[in-house]
Amino acid sequence: MTAVQLNAMNTELWQSIGAIADSEPLMKRLTRYAKKLVKEKHDPTLMTKEEFFAKIERAEEQPGKRFATVEELDKYIRSL
């Protein structure tokens, strides 16, 4: 995206915000929509330090493939 395109989008955004701000029904709709966007959702990637290290320990206990060289790893990944 070029700077000119970005500037045009920015201008359009501010014009839209101005139009919404002038309309009470649109402001109410925007407020409801914004509240939906910011509702806290469960993120499975968020964890405490203890949970993180426990997960690593469990993974280390499981059997897995081992590769002697990067080339072997690369070959295995390309075969998937």
Backbone hydrogen bonds, N-H to C=O, Kabsch-Sander energy under -0.5 kcal/mol:
donor,donor_aa,acceptor,acceptor_aa,energy
6,L,2,T,-2.4
7,N,3,A,-2.5
8,A,4,V,-2.2
9,M,5,Q,-2.4
10,N,6,L,-2.4
11,T,7,N,-2.4
12,E,8,A,-2.4
13,L,9,M,-2.5
14,W,10,N,-2.3
15,Q,11,T,-2.1
16,S,12,E,-2.3
17,I,13,L,-2.5
18,G,14,W,-2.2
19,A,15,Q,-2.1
20,I,16,S,-2.4
21,A,17,I,-2.6
22,D,18,G,-1.2
23,S,20,I,-1.6
24,E,22,D,-0.5
27,M,23,S,-2.3
28,K,24,E,-2.2
29,R,25,P,-2.2
30,L,26,L,-2.8
31,T,27,M,-2.5
32,R,28,K,-2.4
33,Y,29,R,-2.5
34,A,30,L,-2.9
35,K,31,T,-2.2
36,K,32,R,-1.7
37,L,33,Y,-2.0
38,V,34,A,-1.9
39,K,35,K,-0.7
39,K,36,K,-0.6
46,L,43,D,-1.9
52,F,48,T,-2.3
53,F,49,K,-2.2
54,A,50,E,-2.2
55,K,51,E,-2.2
56,I,52,F,-1.9
57,E,53,F,-2.3
58,R,54,A,-2.3
59,A,55,K,-2.1
60,E,56,I,-2.3
61,E,57,E,-1.3
62,Q,58,R,-0.8
62,Q,59,A,-0.7
73,L,69,T,-1.7
74,D,70,V,-3.0
75,K,71,E,-2.7
76,Y,72,E,-2.3
77,I,73,L,-2.7
78,R,74,D,-2.5
79,S,75,K,-1.2
80,L,76,Y,-0.6
80,L,77,I,-1.1
